[in-house]
Amino acid sequence: MADYTAPLKEIMHSMKVVGLSDITALPAYSDATDDLVQAVLEEAGRLGSQELAPLNSLGDRMGCRLENGTVHTFPELRSFYARYRDGGWNAIPFDPEYGGQGLPWLVGAGVQEIWQSANMAFGLCPMLNQGAVDLLDAHGSEEQKTLYLPKMISGEWTGTMNLTESQAGSDLSQIKARAVREENAYRITGTKIFITYGDHDLSDNIIHMVLARLNDAPEGVKGISLFLVPKYLVNPDGSLGNRNDVVCTGLEHKLGIHASPTAVMSFGEREGAVGWLVGEENKGLACMFTMMNNARLNVGLQGYAIAERAYQHAAWYARERVQSKPVVGEHKGPATIIHHPDVRRMLMNMKARTQAGRLLTFSAIAANDRAIKTADPHKAAAWAARVALLTPLVKLWGTEIGVDVANEAIQVFGGMGFVEETGAAQFYRDARIAPIYEGTNGIQAADFVGRKIQKDQGREMFALINELRTALPRHDASLTPPLEKALKGLERTTRWACTASTADAYAAALPFTRQAALTLGGCWLALSATQAQNSEDQAFAQEKTTTALYFIRHILPQVAALEADATAGANALMAIPEEAF
């Protein structure tokens, strides 16, 4: 099995392409020099490559076990988490007031990529905790932030997201978990399913963010409240008290991410779990969206990160596996399969899509840094609108890249890819969950067309198209004309969607979202290639140009078919009666 090598130069270059220097020029991030960022990435790369990645296949085999309501991870993962925690890795993008390092979220994303590529099952734990910290920082009371944030930021405690119930998957209006008011707290009862790291033995406490409904709450999503429910009650001095009435009653048996416990959580089997309101009563879903959107960006990141790992594995095998005489070149006999055009096609497809996914994801996270740290409120609001537009694109396209690249990696291995011992299958099994959780990709597409395009009549999309059109390199006839054509197509589909009927718009949602992501990804690759020309490493510059050319010539033409699909309307989709299926 190939070793994982963190692509540090690629990560740093991509950060610079999306505006790292502009972000570190903001007063809040002035300490984040290039040297510091490089040092952080290098140490994360060492830790991820040498210590975390070797645990990936072991965790796939070992999984987790549930005994007497407590989930046990395997010993090597516990040891690694202790080193991760003690190294301060959990604190990178958080407020120094509560023990964070105060670095840009963009830098945190580069580090997150390394954890997710090295070991996606492990990476879910800090990813969910990161979202819980973001939520509590935005909506918690000062008392809650003082009591919980320092240890959540340090990684001594971890956070979870408790939304889903058996009858309420994506439709949260159907949740039945209940909360009853008491003098200083609430009593929570109910069952939540599919809770990532809902219980484990990596940290001393687990802070559950739980959606529940008060007895007198309005029906639907307007009657949902958000509660902080710790596994162990926390004393006023921050020490741990008694065990709360919350327990894991089951673990899901899954296709992949076996080392990540996906738990069934029961709240209130005895007297009721003690919880504290976050935000206002009946306005919990709005608070939870802070965590959900954080997770959606990071799940998109997870998608391209697992693609990076699968690509590295496939490229290693292609350089090693000898099979057949190539139809091109001067080889007199069998050669390594990387010399065969179809294998080259697969590897270039994997490389180009992974790099484009990274750039699109980083562009959204860079916009988020600007939104939260720009002093001018009007500019901050504009950047926040950009993040909102890009979030469903990042989540949908990044996770599709993860599945597609992992699938193609199996194909590079051929029959050996279907054999578990080679490791290629695990990447596919792990990647397959990402288009499903944190809002299925169909939901992301519906959000994109309904809330991000129709709601503002495409203004933010048109603004982004104009920015990219202006930024494209004017001197390169091989890169710019196809991208300008693709941008015009995206304008047409956006204009069509703004006036489309509800049925037509939602029938168009998935192909329209893919069209947008492909177009933006191609533009970012062109900008990456242009910026790389300033590099002293000419081989790196050539690789960037060639990768952009491949994407534009071989992948970008798909946007024409996606535009036709998107604008075809809903008639053929909805015409067949239900019983015909």
C-alpha positions as CSV (number, residue, x, y, z in Angstrom):
1,M,0.0,0.0,0.0
2,A,1.3,3.5,-0.9
3,D,2.3,5.9,1.8
4,Y,0.3,9.1,2.1
5,T,2.4,12.3,1.5
6,A,0.7,15.6,2.4
7,P,0.8,17.8,-0.7
8,L,2.2,20.8,1.1
9,K,3.3,22.8,-1.9
10,E,-0.1,22.2,-3.5
11,I,-2.0,23.3,-0.4
12,M,0.2,26.5,0.1
13,H,-0.1,27.4,-3.6
14,S,-3.9,27.0,-3.5
15,M,-4.1,29.2,-0.4
16,K,-2.2,31.9,-2.2
17,V,-4.3,31.7,-5.3
18,V,-7.5,32.3,-3.3
19,G,-6.0,35.3,-1.5
20,L,-4.0,34.2,1.5
21,S,-2.0,37.4,1.5
22,D,-5.2,39.6,1.5
23,I,-6.5,37.6,4.5
24,T,-3.3,37.8,6.5
25,A,-3.3,41.5,5.9
26,L,-6.5,41.8,8.0
27,P,-5.5,43.1,11.5
28,A,-7.0,40.0,13.2
29,Y,-4.7,37.7,11.2
30,S,-1.6,39.8,11.1
31,D,0.5,37.2,12.9
32,A,-0.1,34.6,10.2
33,T,3.1,35.1,8.2
34,D,3.9,32.9,5.3
35,D,6.7,31.3,7.4
36,L,4.3,30.5,10.2
37,V,1.7,29.1,7.9
38,Q,4.4,27.0,6.2
39,A,5.7,25.7,9.5
40,V,2.2,24.7,10.6
41,L,1.5,22.8,7.4
42,E,4.9,21.1,7.5
43,E,4.3,19.8,11.0
44,A,0.7,18.8,10.3
45,G,2.0,17.0,7.2
46,R,4.6,15.1,9.2
47,L,2.0,14.1,11.8
48,G,-0.6,13.2,9.2
49,S,1.7,11.3,6.9
50,Q,3.8,9.4,9.5
51,E,1.4,8.9,12.4
52,L,-2.2,9.2,11.4
53,A,-2.2,7.7,7.9
54,P,-0.8,4.3,9.0
55,L,-3.9,4.0,11.3
56,N,-6.3,4.3,8.5
57,S,-6.5,0.6,7.4
58,L,-6.1,-0.5,11.0
59,G,-9.1,1.5,12.0
60,D,-11.1,0.1,9.1
61,R,-10.5,-3.4,10.4
62,M,-10.8,-2.7,14.1
63,G,-13.7,-0.3,14.1
64,C,-15.3,0.6,17.4
65,R,-17.1,-1.5,20.1
66,L,-20.0,-0.6,22.4
67,E,-19.9,-2.0,25.9
68,N,-22.4,-1.0,28.6
69,G,-23.3,2.2,27.0
70,T,-19.7,3.3,26.4
71,V,-18.0,3.3,23.0
72,H,-14.4,2.2,22.9
73,T,-12.0,3.2,20.0
74,F,-8.9,1.2,19.3
75,P,-5.8,1.9,21.4
76,E,-3.6,3.4,18.7
77,L,-6.3,5.9,17.8
78,R,-6.6,7.0,21.5
79,S,-2.8,7.4,21.6
80,F,-2.8,9.5,18.5
81,Y,-5.7,11.7,19.7
82,A,-3.7,12.5,22.9
83,R,-0.7,13.7,20.8
84,Y,-3.1,15.6,18.5
85,R,-4.7,17.3,21.5
86,D,-1.5,18.0,23.3
87,G,0.0,19.5,20.2
88,G,-2.7,22.2,20.1
89,W,-4.0,21.1,16.7
90,N,-7.6,21.5,17.7
91,A,-7.2,25.2,18.4
92,I,-5.9,26.6,15.1
93,P,-8.8,28.9,13.9
94,F,-10.4,29.8,17.2
95,D,-10.5,32.9,19.3
96,P,-7.4,33.4,21.5
97,E,-9.7,34.7,24.3
98,Y,-10.7,31.1,24.9
99,G,-7.4,29.4,24.1
100,G,-7.5,29.4,20.3
101,Q,-4.5,30.2,18.1
102,G,-6.4,32.9,16.1
103,L,-5.1,31.7,12.7
104,P,-7.3,32.0,9.6
105,W,-9.9,29.4,8.9
106,L,-8.1,29.0,5.5
107,V,-5.0,27.8,7.3
108,G,-7.2,25.5,9.4
109,A,-8.7,24.1,6.2
110,G,-5.2,23.3,4.9
111,V,-4.6,21.3,8.1
112,Q,-8.0,19.7,8.0
113,E,-7.3,18.4,4.5
114,I,-4.3,16.6,5.9
115,W,-6.3,14.9,8.6
116,Q,-9.1,14.0,6.2
117,S,-6.8,12.6,3.6
118,A,-4.7,10.7,6.2
119,N,-7.7,9.2,8.0
120,M,-11.2,10.3,7.3
121,A,-12.7,8.3,10.1
122,F,-10.6,10.1,12.6
123,G,-11.0,13.5,10.9
124,L,-14.7,13.5,11.6
125,C,-14.1,13.9,15.3
126,P,-12.3,17.3,15.2
127,M,-14.4,18.4,12.2
128,L,-17.7,18.0,14.3
129,N,-16.1,19.6,17.3
130,Q,-14.9,22.5,15.2
131,G,-18.5,23.1,14.1
132,A,-19.8,22.9,17.7
133,V,-17.2,25.5,18.8
134,D,-18.3,27.8,15.9
135,L,-21.9,27.4,17.0
136,L,-21.3,28.1,20.6
137,D,-19.0,31.0,19.9
138,A,-21.7,32.6,17.7
139,H,-24.8,31.9,19.8
140,G,-23.8,30.8,23.3
141,S,-24.2,33.0,26.4
142,E,-21.0,34.4,27.9
143,E,-21.4,31.9,30.8
144,Q,-21.6,29.0,28.3
145,K,-18.6,30.2,26.3
146,T,-16.5,30.7,29.4
147,L,-17.4,27.3,30.8
148,Y,-17.2,25.1,27.7
149,L,-15.2,26.8,24.9
150,P,-11.7,26.5,26.4
151,K,-11.8,22.7,26.8
152,M,-13.6,22.2,23.5
153,I,-11.0,24.4,21.7
154,S,-8.2,22.5,23.4
155,G,-9.7,19.2,22.4
156,E,-10.0,18.0,26.0
157,W,-13.8,17.9,25.3
158,T,-15.4,17.3,21.9
159,G,-18.7,18.3,20.4
160,T,-21.5,16.6,18.4
161,M,-24.5,17.5,16.3
162,N,-27.8,15.8,17.3
163,L,-30.4,16.5,14.6
164,T,-31.7,13.3,13.0
165,E,-34.4,11.0,14.4
166,S,-35.8,7.8,12.8
167,Q,-38.9,9.7,11.5
168,A,-37.1,13.0,10.9
169,G,-34.2,12.7,8.6
170,S,-33.8,15.7,6.4
171,D,-37.2,17.0,7.5
172,L,-36.4,18.4,10.9
173,S,-39.9,19.8,11.3
174,Q,-40.8,16.2,12.3
175,I,-38.5,15.9,15.3
176,K,-40.1,14.5,18.5
177,A,-37.3,15.0,21.1
178,R,-38.8,17.0,24.0
179,A,-37.5,19.6,26.4
180,V,-39.2,20.5,29.7
181,R,-38.4,23.8,31.5
182,E,-36.9,23.6,35.0
183,E,-35.7,26.4,37.2
184,N,-32.2,26.8,35.8
185,A,-32.1,24.3,33.0
186,Y,-34.2,21.9,30.8
187,R,-34.9,18.2,30.9
188,I,-34.3,16.6,27.5
189,T,-35.9,13.3,26.4
190,G,-35.8,11.5,23.0
191,T,-33.6,9.4,20.7
192,K,-31.3,10.7,18.0
193,I,-29.7,8.5,15.3
194,F,-26.6,8.8,13.0
195,I,-24.7,10.8,15.6
196,T,-21.1,11.0,14.5
197,Y,-18.8,10.4,17.5
198,G,-21.9,10.5,19.7
199,D,-19.9,8.5,22.2
200,H,-16.2,7.6,22.4
201,D,-13.2,7.4,24.7
202,L,-10.9,10.0,23.1
203,S,-11.9,13.0,25.2
204,D,-13.0,13.5,28.8
205,N,-16.4,14.9,28.0
206,I,-18.7,15.1,25.0
207,I,-20.8,18.3,24.5
208,H,-24.0,17.4,22.5
209,M,-25.8,20.1,20.5
210,V,-29.3,18.8,20.5
211,L,-32.5,20.0,18.7
212,A,-35.7,19.4,20.7
213,R,-39.1,20.8,21.0
214,L,-40.8,22.4,24.1
215,N,-44.2,21.2,25.0
216,D,-45.8,24.5,24.1
217,A,-43.7,25.1,21.0
218,P,-45.3,26.0,17.6
219,E,-45.5,23.2,15.0
220,G,-42.8,22.8,12.4
221,V,-39.4,24.3,12.3
222,K,-40.5,27.4,14.1
223,G,-40.9,25.3,17.2
224,I,-37.4,23.9,17.4
225,S,-35.0,24.9,20.2
226,L,-31.3,24.1,20.6
227,F,-29.8,22.7,23.8
228,L,-26.3,22.0,25.1
229,V,-26.3,18.6,26.8
230,P,-23.0,17.4,28.2
231,K,-22.2,13.7,28.7
232,Y,-20.9,14.7,32.1
233,L,-22.3,17.6,33.9
234,V,-19.8,20.5,34.4
235,N,-19.3,22.2,37.7
236,P,-19.0,26.0,37.9
237,D,-15.2,25.7,38.2
238,G,-15.0,23.6,35.0
239,S,-14.5,20.3,36.7
240,L,-16.6,17.3,35.8
241,G,-19.6,16.3,37.8
242,N,-22.0,13.4,37.6
243,R,-22.9,11.5,34.4
244,N,-25.8,13.0,32.6
245,D,-28.8,11.0,31.6
246,V,-27.6,10.4,28.0
247,V,-26.3,7.1,26.7
248,C,-25.3,5.4,23.4
249,T,-27.7,2.5,22.8
250,G,-26.3,1.3,19.5
251,L,-23.7,1.7,16.8
252,E,-24.5,1.6,13.1
253,H,-22.8,-1.1,11.0
254,K,-21.7,0.9,8.0
255,L,-20.2,0.6,4.5
256,G,-17.1,2.6,5.5
257,I,-15.6,5.0,8.1
258,H,-15.6,2.1,10.5
259,A,-13.3,3.7,13.0
260,S,-15.8,6.6,13.4
261,P,-18.6,5.6,15.8
262,T,-22.0,6.5,14.3
263,A,-24.2,6.3,17.4
264,V,-27.8,5.9,18.4
265,M,-28.1,8.3,21.4
266,S,-30.9,8.1,24.0
267,F,-31.6,11.2,26.1
268,G,-33.6,10.8,29.3
269,E,-34.0,7.1,29.9
270,R,-34.3,7.9,33.6
271,E,-35.0,11.4,35.0
272,G,-34.2,13.2,31.8
273,A,-31.0,14.6,30.5
274,V,-30.0,18.0,31.8
275,G,-29.5,20.6,29.1
276,W,-29.1,24.4,28.7
277,L,-30.8,26.5,26.0
278,V,-28.5,27.9,23.4
279,G,-29.9,31.1,21.9
280,E,-33.7,31.7,22.2
281,E,-36.5,29.3,22.6
282,N,-38.1,28.1,19.3
283,K,-35.2,29.6,17.3
284,G,-32.8,26.7,17.6
285,L,-32.6,25.8,13.9
286,A,-31.2,29.2,13.0
287,C,-28.5,28.6,15.5
288,M,-27.8,25.1,14.4
289,F,-27.3,26.3,10.8
290,T,-24.0,27.9,12.0
291,M,-22.8,24.4,12.7
292,M,-24.4,22.8,9.7
293,N,-22.9,25.3,7.3
294,N,-19.5,24.9,8.9
295,A,-19.9,21.1,8.5
296,R,-21.1,21.4,4.9
297,L,-17.9,23.3,3.8
298,N,-15.8,20.8,5.7
299,V,-17.6,17.8,4.2
300,G,-16.9,19.2,0.7
301,L,-13.3,19.5,1.9
302,Q,-13.5,15.9,3.1
303,G,-14.6,14.9,-0.4
304,Y,-11.6,16.3,-2.3
305,A,-9.3,15.2,0.5
306,I,-10.2,11.6,0.2
307,A,-9.8,12.1,-3.6
308,E,-6.3,13.3,-3.0
309,R,-5.5,10.1,-1.0
310,A,-7.1,7.8,-3.6
311,Y,-5.2,9.6,-6.4
312,Q,-1.9,9.2,-4.7
313,H,-2.6,5.5,-4.1
314,A,-3.6,5.0,-7.8
315,A,-0.6,7.0,-9.1
316,W,1.8,4.9,-7.0
317,Y,0.3,1.7,-8.3
318,A,0.4,2.9,-11.9
319,R,4.1,3.6,-11.6
320,E,4.7,0.1,-10.1
321,R,2.4,-2.2,-12.0
322,V,3.9,-3.8,-15.2
323,Q,1.3,-4.9,-17.7
324,S,1.3,-5.1,-21.5
325,K,3.2,-3.3,-24.2
326,P,2.0,0.3,-24.6
327,V,0.4,1.3,-27.9
328,V,2.5,4.5,-27.9
329,G,6.2,5.1,-27.1
330,E,9.2,3.0,-27.8
331,H,8.8,0.2,-25.3
332,K,9.8,-3.1,-26.7
333,G,7.8,-5.1,-24.1
334,P,5.5,-4.7,-21.1
335,A,5.8,-1.5,-19.2
336,T,4.3,0.1,-16.2
337,I,0.6,0.9,-16.7
338,I,1.2,4.6,-16.4
339,H,2.4,4.5,-20.0
340,H,-1.0,3.4,-21.2
341,P,-3.2,6.3,-22.5
342,D,-6.4,5.2,-20.7
343,V,-4.6,4.9,-17.4
344,R,-3.1,8.4,-18.0
345,R,-6.6,9.6,-18.7
346,M,-7.9,8.3,-15.4
347,L,-4.9,9.8,-13.5
348,M,-5.2,13.2,-15.1
349,N,-9.0,13.2,-14.5
350,M,-8.4,12.4,-10.8
351,K,-5.6,15.0,-10.5
352,A,-7.5,17.8,-12.3
353,R,-10.8,17.3,-10.4
354,T,-9.1,17.1,-7.0
355,Q,-7.1,20.3,-7.6
356,A,-10.2,22.1,-8.8
357,G,-12.2,20.9,-5.8
358,R,-9.5,22.2,-3.4
359,L,-9.5,25.6,-5.1
360,L,-13.3,25.9,-5.0
361,T,-13.3,24.9,-1.3
362,F,-10.5,27.2,-0.4
363,S,-12.2,30.1,-2.2
364,A,-15.3,29.7,0.0
365,I,-13.3,29.4,3.2
366,A,-11.2,32.4,2.3
367,A,-14.4,34.3,1.7
368,N,-15.6,33.2,5.2
369,D,-12.4,34.7,6.7
370,R,-13.1,38.0,5.0
371,A,-16.7,37.9,6.2
372,I,-15.9,37.4,9.8
373,K,-12.8,39.7,10.1
374,T,-13.5,42.6,7.7
375,A,-14.2,45.7,9.7
376,D,-16.5,47.3,7.1
377,P,-20.0,45.8,7.8
378,H,-21.1,46.3,4.1
379,K,-18.0,44.4,2.8
380,A,-18.4,41.8,5.5
381,A,-22.0,41.2,4.5
382,A,-21.0,40.9,0.8
383,W,-18.4,38.3,1.7
384,A,-21.0,36.4,3.8
385,A,-23.3,36.3,0.8
386,R,-20.4,34.9,-1.3
387,V,-19.9,32.1,1.3
388,A,-23.6,31.3,1.3
389,L,-23.6,31.0,-2.5
390,L,-20.6,28.7,-2.6
391,T,-21.4,26.5,0.3
392,P,-23.8,24.1,-1.5
393,L,-21.5,24.0,-4.5
394,V,-18.5,23.1,-2.3
395,K,-20.5,20.4,-0.5
396,L,-22.1,18.8,-3.6
397,W,-19.1,19.0,-6.0
398,G,-16.4,18.2,-3.4
399,T,-18.2,15.0,-2.3
400,E,-18.9,13.9,-5.8
401,I,-15.2,14.3,-6.6
402,G,-14.4,12.2,-3.6
403,V,-16.6,9.3,-4.8
404,D,-15.7,9.6,-8.5
405,V,-12.0,9.7,-7.9
406,A,-12.0,6.9,-5.4
407,N,-14.1,4.9,-7.9
408,E,-11.6,5.6,-10.6
409,A,-8.7,4.7,-8.4
410,I,-10.2,1.2,-8.1
411,Q,-10.3,1.0,-11.8
412,V,-6.6,1.9,-12.1
413,F,-5.9,-1.0,-9.8
414,G,-8.1,-3.3,-11.9
415,G,-9.0,-6.6,-10.3
416,M,-6.6,-5.8,-7.4
417,G,-8.7,-2.7,-6.6
418,F,-11.6,-5.0,-5.8
419,V,-9.5,-6.8,-3.2
420,E,-9.5,-5.2,0.2
421,E,-5.9,-5.8,1.0
422,T,-4.7,-3.2,-1.6
423,G,-6.5,-0.4,0.2
424,A,-8.2,1.1,-2.8
425,A,-11.6,-0.1,-1.9
426,Q,-11.6,1.5,1.6
427,F,-11.2,5.0,0.1
428,Y,-14.4,4.4,-2.0
429,R,-16.3,3.0,1.0
430,D,-15.3,5.9,3.2
431,A,-16.0,8.5,0.6
432,R,-19.5,7.2,-0.2
433,I,-21.1,8.7,2.9
434,A,-20.1,12.3,2.1
435,P,-22.7,13.0,-0.6
436,I,-25.3,11.8,2.0
437,Y,-24.7,13.4,5.3
438,E,-24.9,17.1,6.3
439,G,-27.8,17.5,3.9
440,T,-27.9,15.1,0.9
441,N,-26.5,16.5,-2.4
442,G,-30.0,16.8,-3.7
443,I,-30.8,19.1,-0.8
444,Q,-27.7,21.1,-1.6
445,A,-28.8,21.5,-5.2
446,A,-32.3,22.6,-4.1
447,D,-30.8,25.1,-1.7
448,F,-28.6,26.5,-4.5
449,V,-31.3,27.0,-7.0
450,G,-34.0,28.1,-4.6
451,R,-32.3,30.1,-1.8
452,K,-29.1,31.2,-3.6
453,I,-30.4,31.9,-7.1
454,Q,-34.1,32.5,-7.2
455,K,-34.3,34.3,-3.9
456,D,-32.0,37.1,-5.0
457,Q,-32.6,36.8,-8.7
458,G,-29.1,35.6,-9.3
459,R,-27.4,38.8,-8.2
460,E,-24.6,37.1,-6.3
461,M,-24.0,34.5,-9.0
462,F,-23.8,37.2,-11.7
463,A,-21.4,39.2,-9.5
464,L,-19.1,36.2,-9.2
465,I,-19.2,35.5,-12.9
466,N,-18.2,39.1,-13.7
467,E,-15.3,38.9,-11.2
468,L,-14.0,35.7,-12.6
469,R,-14.4,37.0,-16.2
470,T,-12.3,40.0,-15.3
471,A,-9.7,37.9,-13.5
472,L,-9.1,35.4,-16.3
473,P,-5.7,35.6,-18.0
474,R,-6.1,37.6,-21.2
475,H,-2.8,36.5,-22.8
476,D,-3.6,32.7,-22.8
477,A,-5.7,31.7,-25.9
478,S,-5.7,28.1,-24.7
479,L,-7.2,28.7,-21.3
480,T,-9.4,31.8,-21.5
481,P,-11.8,31.4,-24.5
482,P,-13.3,28.1,-23.3
483,L,-13.8,29.5,-19.8
484,E,-15.5,32.6,-21.2
485,K,-17.8,30.4,-23.2
486,A,-18.6,28.4,-20.0
487,L,-19.2,31.5,-18.0
488,K,-21.7,32.7,-20.7
489,G,-23.4,29.4,-20.4
490,L,-23.6,29.7,-16.6
491,E,-25.1,33.2,-17.1
492,R,-27.8,31.8,-19.4
493,T,-28.8,29.0,-17.0
494,T,-28.8,31.4,-14.1
495,R,-31.0,33.8,-16.0
496,W,-33.3,30.9,-17.0
497,A,-33.5,29.7,-13.4
498,C,-34.5,33.1,-12.1
499,T,-37.8,33.0,-14.0
500,A,-38.4,29.2,-14.1
501,S,-41.4,27.7,-12.5
502,T,-40.9,25.9,-9.2
503,A,-41.1,22.5,-10.9
504,D,-38.7,23.4,-13.7
505,A,-36.2,25.1,-11.3
506,Y,-36.0,22.1,-8.9
507,A,-35.8,19.6,-11.7
508,A,-32.8,21.6,-12.9
509,A,-31.2,21.9,-9.5
510,L,-28.6,19.1,-9.7
511,P,-27.3,19.6,-13.3
512,F,-27.4,23.4,-12.7
513,T,-25.3,23.0,-9.5
514,R,-22.8,20.8,-11.3
515,Q,-22.6,23.2,-14.2
516,A,-21.8,26.1,-11.8
517,A,-19.2,24.1,-9.9
518,L,-17.4,22.8,-13.0
519,T,-17.3,26.3,-14.5
520,L,-16.0,27.9,-11.3
521,G,-13.5,25.1,-10.8
522,G,-12.1,25.6,-14.3
523,C,-11.7,29.3,-13.7
524,W,-9.8,28.7,-10.5
525,L,-7.5,26.2,-12.2
526,A,-6.7,28.8,-14.9
527,L,-5.9,31.4,-12.2
528,S,-3.8,28.8,-10.4
529,A,-1.8,28.1,-13.6
530,T,-1.3,31.8,-14.2
531,Q,0.0,32.4,-10.7
532,A,2.3,29.4,-10.9
533,Q,4.2,31.0,-13.7
534,N,5.8,33.2,-11.1
535,S,7.3,30.2,-9.4
536,E,11.0,29.4,-9.6
537,D,10.0,25.7,-9.9
538,Q,9.4,25.4,-13.6
539,A,8.3,21.8,-13.3
540,F,5.6,22.9,-10.9
541,A,4.5,25.7,-13.2
542,Q,4.3,23.3,-16.1
543,E,2.3,20.8,-14.1
544,K,-0.2,23.5,-13.2
545,T,-0.6,24.7,-16.8
546,T,-1.0,21.1,-18.1
547,T,-3.6,20.2,-15.4
548,A,-5.6,23.3,-16.2
549,L,-5.5,22.5,-19.9
550,Y,-6.6,19.0,-19.3
551,F,-9.6,20.1,-17.2
552,I,-10.6,22.7,-19.8
553,R,-10.3,20.4,-22.8
554,H,-11.5,17.2,-21.4
555,I,-13.8,18.0,-18.4
556,L,-15.2,21.5,-18.9
557,P,-17.1,20.5,-22.1
558,Q,-19.5,18.7,-19.9
559,V,-21.0,22.1,-19.0
560,A,-22.8,22.3,-22.3
561,A,-24.6,19.0,-21.6
562,L,-25.4,20.1,-18.1
563,E,-26.9,23.3,-19.4
564,A,-29.1,21.4,-21.8
565,D,-30.2,19.1,-19.0
566,A,-30.9,21.9,-16.5
567,T,-33.0,24.0,-18.9
568,A,-35.0,21.0,-20.3
569,G,-37.8,21.5,-17.8
570,A,-39.6,19.1,-15.6
571,N,-42.2,17.6,-18.0
572,A,-40.4,14.4,-18.8
573,L,-39.3,14.1,-15.2
574,M,-42.7,14.4,-13.6
575,A,-45.0,13.0,-16.4
576,I,-44.9,9.3,-15.5
577,P,-47.4,8.4,-12.8
578,E,-46.1,7.0,-9.5
579,E,-47.3,3.4,-10.2
580,A,-45.2,3.3,-13.3
581,F,-42.0,3.1,-11.3
